[in-house]
Every structure is written in C-alpha cells, then in structure tokens.
Amino acid sequence: MFEELCSWMENGECELLTLAELGEKAVSIGNCSDFYLLTWLKKKLLERYGDHIVFAEINGRKNVICWRKMALYIVNTQWYDERKSNIDDDSERIVTTAAKLLKAAIRESTYTKNIYPSSTEYYKFH
C-alpha cells in the first residue's frame, strides 16, 4: 500500500496535499483502517524521502506536504532503480527522467497571483 501511495504521489497529477488528504488516499488504496494512520504515514514518508519532504502550514492548512530538492531525489532514485532492472531503452529512460525533473521543478516553484495579468489585459495582447 505505501509503495503504491508513493508512486501515486511521485507520478500523479496531485499538487499540494495535506497529510490528512494523503491518509484518505491511503485508506482508499489499501482498504486499511485510519487508526494511527497519519502518525505512521508521516514517519514512513520521512524515512523514505528524508530531507526532501517538509510538512508545512500554508494558509491555515496544517501538514501540507511540500517537496524540497525533489529533482535530485528523482534522478538519484531513478538511476539506481534502472540499474537494478536492466532497462535497455536509454532514450525512453532519458525522456522519462527529464519529464520527472520538469514536473518536480514546477512543483518546487513558488507562484503568486499578483504577477499574473487580468483576463482583460491578457486578451489585449492576444
């Protein structure tokens, strides 16, 4: 269940999640009880991702899962995993790794709505 949950987080289209939301997903994946789930889940995430995961409070939402230097983690993990599985198609591996790097870079970026033009300004230019 935990490996599937991590795979879903790493490869999925999820953006910011709270630990509680991730716990709900874990329950739906593994049909497990939510008794002590969040404490266990936080511990397992810290064991797996170490310094690459942070639990922050954003806009009053507690335990929001944030990624730090995730691209480094993905490249390192991917390289070792692929050496174990003897994947022959290097071009596919490179493209997949590049996509994961881009995705991680986008997730790690901070954005603000203050710099986006309004819809009327946007349509003036297009």
Phi and psi in degrees as GROMACS dihedral restraints (atoms count N, CA, C in turn):
[ dihedral_restraints ]
;  ai    aj    ak    al  type     phi  dphi    fc
    3     4     5     6     1   -65.3    20    10
    4     5     6     7     1   -42.3    20    10
    6     7     8     9     1   -61.8    20    10
    7     8     9    10     1   -41.7    20    10
    9    10    11    12     1   -64.9    20    10
   10    11    12    13     1   -38.9    20    10
   12    13    14    15     1   -64.6    20    10
   13    14    15    16     1   -44.3    20    10
   15    16    17    18     1   -64.2    20    10
   16    17    18    19     1   -41.9    20    10
   18    19    20    21     1   -61.4    20    10
   19    20    21    22     1   -41.4    20    10
   21    22    23    24     1   -61.9    20    10
   22    23    24    25     1   -42.5    20    10
   24    25    26    27     1   -66.6    20    10
   25    26    27    28     1   -45.2    20    10
   27    28    29    30     1   -70.8    20    10
   28    29    30    31     1   -36.8    20    10
   30    31    32    33     1  -104.9    20    10
   31    32    33    34     1   -10.9    20    10
   33    34    35    36     1   -79.8    20    10
   34    35    36    37     1   179.6    20    10
   36    37    38    39     1   -99.8    20    10
   37    38    39    40     1    16.7    20    10
   39    40    41    42     1   -70.1    20    10
   40    41    42    43     1   146.5    20    10
   42    43    44    45     1  -103.9    20    10
   43    44    45    46     1  -116.7    20    10
   45    46    47    48     1   -82.3    20    10
   46    47    48    49     1   128.9    20    10
   48    49    50    51     1  -123.6    20    10
   49    50    51    52     1   149.2    20    10
   51    52    53    54     1   -91.8    20    10
   52    53    54    55     1   163.9    20    10
   54    55    56    57     1   -61.3    20    10
   55    56    57    58     1   -36.4    20    10
   57    58    59    60     1   -63.8    20    10
   58    59    60    61     1   -41.5    20    10
   60    61    62    63     1   -65.4    20    10
   61    62    63    64     1   -38.5    20    10
   63    64    65    66     1   -66.7    20    10
   64    65    66    67     1   -36.9    20    10
   66    67    68    69     1   -61.7    20    10
   67    68    69    70     1   -40.1    20    10
   69    70    71    72     1   -63.0    20    10
   70    71    72    73     1   -41.0    20    10
   72    73    74    75     1   -64.6    20    10
   73    74    75    76     1   -40.1    20    10
   75    76    77    78     1   -62.3    20    10
   76    77    78    79     1   -40.8    20    10
   78    79    80    81     1   -64.1    20    10
   79    80    81    82     1   -41.3    20    10
   81    82    83    84     1   -69.6    20    10
   82    83    84    85     1   -31.4    20    10
   84    85    86    87     1   -75.0    20    10
   85    86    87    88     1   -48.0    20    10
   87    88    89    90     1  -105.2    20    10
   88    89    90    91     1     3.3    20    10
   90    91    92    93     1    49.2    20    10
   91    92    93    94     1    38.8    20    10
   93    94    95    96     1   -99.4    20    10
   94    95    96    97     1   164.6    20    10
   96    97    98    99     1   -75.1    20    10
   97    98    99   100     1   151.3    20    10
   99   100   101   102     1   -93.3    20    10
  100   101   102   103     1    12.6    20    10
  102   103   104   105     1   -70.5    20    10
  103   104   105   106     1   117.6    20    10
  105   106   107   108     1    62.6    20    10
  106   107   108   109     1    12.3    20    10
  108   109   110   111     1   -62.7    20    10
  109   110   111   112     1   -44.9    20    10
  111   112   113   114     1   -65.7    20    10
  112   113   114   115     1   -40.0    20    10
  114   115   116   117     1   -64.0    20    10
  115   116   117   118     1   -46.3    20    10
  117   118   119   120     1   -62.9    20    10
  118   119   120   121     1   -44.4    20    10
  120   121   122   123     1   -63.8    20    10
  121   122   123   124     1   -44.1    20    10
  123   124   125   126     1   -61.6    20    10
  124   125   126   127     1   -42.3    20    10
  126   127   128   129     1   -62.5    20    10
  127   128   129   130     1   -46.1    20    10
  129   130   131   132     1   -65.5    20    10
  130   131   132   133     1   -39.0    20    10
  132   133   134   135     1   -64.3    20    10
  133   134   135   136     1   -41.8    20    10
  135   136   137   138     1   -65.6    20    10
  136   137   138   139     1   -37.9    20    10
  138   139   140   141     1   -64.4    20    10
  139   140   141   142     1   -42.2    20    10
  141   142   143   144     1   -74.8    20    10
  142   143   144   145     1   -46.5    20    10
  144   145   146   147     1  -101.9    20    10
  145   146   147   148     1   -12.8    20    10
  147   148   149   150     1    54.3    20    10
  148   149   150   151     1  -126.3    20    10
  150   151   152   153     1   -73.0    20    10
  151   152   153   154     1    -5.0    20    10
  153   154   155   156     1   -84.1    20    10
  154   155   156   157     1    -8.0    20    10
  156   157   158   159     1  -122.3    20    10
  157   158   159   160     1   140.2    20    10
  159   160   161   162     1  -133.8    20    10
  160   161   162   163     1   141.3    20    10
  162   163   164   165     1  -107.8    20    10
  163   164   165   166     1   109.3    20    10
  165   166   167   168     1  -117.7    20    10
  166   167   168   169     1   168.1    20    10
  168   169   170   171     1  -109.9    20    10
  169   170   171   172     1   118.0    20    10
  171   172   173   174     1  -124.8    20    10
  172   173   174   175     1   124.2    20    10
  174   175   176   177     1    50.7    20    10
  175   176   177   178     1    41.2    20    10
  177   178   179   180     1    81.1    20    10
  178   179   180   181     1    -4.7    20    10
  180   181   182   183     1   -88.8    20    10
  181   182   183   184     1   120.1    20    10
  183   184   185   186     1   -86.5    20    10
  184   185   186   187     1   152.0    20    10
  186   187   188   189     1    56.1    20    10
  187   188   189   190     1    43.7    20    10
  189   190   191   192     1   -73.8    20    10
  190   191   192   193     1   130.7    20    10
  192   193   194   195     1   -83.0    20    10
  193   194   195   196     1   119.0    20    10
  195   196   197   198     1  -120.5    20    10
  196   197   198   199     1   147.7    20    10
  198   199   200   201     1  -105.8    20    10
  199   200   201   202     1   139.9    20    10
  201   202   203   204     1  -126.7    20    10
  202   203   204   205     1   125.7    20    10
  204   205   206   207     1    52.5    20    10
  205   206   207   208     1    41.7    20    10
  207   208   209   210     1   -69.5    20    10
  208   209   210   211     1   -30.4    20    10
  210   211   212   213     1   -59.8    20    10
  211   212   213   214     1   -41.8    20    10
  213   214   215   216     1   -60.4    20    10
  214   215   216   217     1   -43.9    20    10
  216   217   218   219     1   -62.6    20    10
  217   218   219   220     1   -45.1    20    10
  219   220   221   222     1   -62.8    20    10
  220   221   222   223     1   -46.6    20    10
  222   223   224   225     1   -61.3    20    10
  223   224   225   226     1   -46.8    20    10
  225   226   227   228     1   -63.1    20    10
  226   227   228   229     1   -49.3    20    10
  228   229   230   231     1   -63.4    20    10
  229   230   231   232     1   -45.1    20    10
  231   232   233   234     1   -60.1    20    10
  232   233   234   235     1   -44.2    20    10
  234   235   236   237     1   -60.7    20    10
  235   236   237   238     1   -47.8    20    10
  237   238   239   240     1   -68.6    20    10
  238   239   240   241     1   -39.9    20    10
  240   241   242   243     1   -63.2    20    10
  241   242   243   244     1   -40.8    20    10
  243   244   245   246     1   -72.8    20    10
  244   245   246   247     1   -28.7    20    10
  246   247   248   249     1   -67.6    20    10
  247   248   249   250     1   -31.8    20    10
  249   250   251   252     1   -74.7    20    10
  250   251   252   253     1   -35.4    20    10
  252   253   254   255     1   -92.5    20    10
  253   254   255   256     1    -2.1    20    10
  255   256   257   258     1    55.7    20    10
  256   257   258   259     1    51.6    20    10
  258   259   260   261     1   -75.3    20    10
  259   260   261   262     1   127.4    20    10
  261   262   263   264     1   -87.8    20    10
  262   263   264   265     1   -26.5    20    10
  264   265   266   267     1   -87.2    20    10
  265   266   267   268     1    92.1    20    10
  267   268   269   270     1   -66.1    20    10
  268   269   270   271     1   -36.1    20    10
  270   271   272   273     1   -64.2    20    10
  271   272   273   274     1   -41.2    20    10
  273   274   275   276     1   -64.6    20    10
  274   275   276   277     1   -40.4    20    10
  276   277   278   279     1   -63.1    20    10
  277   278   279   280     1   -42.0    20    10
  279   280   281   282     1   -65.3    20    10
  280   281   282   283     1   -45.4    20    10
  282   283   284   285     1   -64.2    20    10
  283   284   285   286     1   -42.9    20    10
  285   286   287   288     1   -62.5    20    10
  286   287   288   289     1   -44.0    20    10
  288   289   290   291     1   -64.7    20    10
  289   290   291   292     1   -42.1    20    10
  291   292   293   294     1   -61.7    20    10
  292   293   294   295     1   -41.5    20    10
  294   295   296   297     1   -63.5    20    10
  295   296   297   298     1   -41.3    20    10
  297   298   299   300     1   -66.0    20    10
  298   299   300   301     1   -37.0    20    10
  300   301   302   303     1   -63.1    20    10
  301   302   303   304     1   -45.9    20    10
  303   304   305   306     1   -62.6    20    10
  304   305   306   307     1   -43.5    20    10
  306   307   308   309     1   -61.7    20    10
  307   308   309   310     1   -44.1    20    10
  309   310   311   312     1   -65.8    20    10
  310   311   312   313     1   -40.0    20    10
  312   313   314   315     1   -63.9    20    10
  313   314   315   316     1   -39.2    20    10
  315   316   317   318     1   -66.4    20    10
  316   317   318   319     1   -43.1    20    10
  318   319   320   321     1   -63.0    20    10
  319   320   321   322     1   -36.9    20    10
  321   322   323   324     1   -77.8    20    10
  322   323   324   325     1   -17.7    20    10
  324   325   326   327     1   -71.5    20    10
  325   326   327   328     1   148.1    20    10
  327   328   329   330     1  -102.8    20    10
  328   329   330   331     1   138.8    20    10
  330   331   332   333     1  -126.2    20    10
  331   332   333   334     1   151.0    20    10
  333   334   335   336     1  -133.1    20    10
  334   335   336   337     1   144.7    20    10
  336   337   338   339     1   -77.5    20    10
  337   338   339   340     1   -11.2    20    10
  339   340   341   342     1   -68.1    20    10
  340   341   342   343     1   -24.1    20    10
  342   343   344   345     1   -97.4    20    10
  343   344   345   346     1    -4.5    20    10
  345   346   347   348     1   -83.6    20    10
  346   347   348   349     1   138.4    20    10
  348   349   350   351     1   -72.5    20    10
  349   350   351   352     1   156.3    20    10
  351   352   353   354     1   -70.4    20    10
  352   353   354   355     1   166.6    20    10
  354   355   356   357     1   -64.2    20    10
  355   356   357   358     1   -33.6    20    10
  357   358   359   360     1   -68.8    20    10
  358   359   360   361     1   -39.0    20    10
  360   361   362   363     1   -67.2    20    10
  361   362   363   364     1   -38.0    20    10
  363   364   365   366     1   -62.3    20    10
  364   365   366   367     1   -45.6    20    10
  366   367   368   369     1   -72.8    20    10
  367   368   369   370     1   -20.2    20    10
  369   370   371   372     1   -63.4    20    10
  370   371   372   373     1   -36.7    20    10
  372   373   374   375     1   -85.5    20    10
  373   374   375   376     1   -13.7    20    10
